[in-house]
Amino acid sequence: MHLLTSVMIQSRSAASKSYLQDTVLSLVPGDDYTKYTRLTYQALFYTEK
């Protein structure tokens, strides 16, 4: 059974968001996630997954 989870990190500029994202993703197998670093609200409606 696959459990789908979404995570969005929001914070001020230079607040180590990328570091947090990379640290958490290092615990997940590479084929099991898609990483977005910049995303518009509308882009979520057009993803294939």
C-alpha angles and dihedrals in degrees: 000000000000118000115206116215131176126200129187122186117202126178143128122293117287093016096131095257092146091050091052091047093049092046093052093044091052086071093056126073110255095241093055101068144046117214122210120182098181124026138165122216091245093052089070091064093055101050116113096224 
